[in-house]
Amino acid sequence: LRGRIVDFAEVIEPAGAKARVSLELWLEVDGRMIFHDEFVAERELAGSSAEVAVDGLSSALQGVVEELIRRMRARDLFAVARARSGHADAPAAGPVR
């Protein structure tokens, strides 16, 4: 799985501040792209401190990870990775904590 950070920021809008995380992620197998998508999550911020922004960004990033896992499971891509690695006993959802 490879990717790039598209957006990772506190965004100030007239309606209030938000934490926004956007990642472009893709998976290639044998030189062939089998998965490619952009994931975006936003969380409204209830305050303007650095701690509030960090908590919001952390929560938004967790939302991106959860959506990534959901989509990869839906396409059975963890099974593809297990088959490629030769480890049938590898965790079904990867190393998620």
Secondary structure, 3 states (H helix, E strand, C coil): CEEEEEEEEEEEECCEEEEEEEEEEEEEECCEEEEEEEEEEEEECCCCCHHHHHHHHHHHHHHHHHHHHHHHHHCCHHHHHHHHHCCCCCCCCCCCC
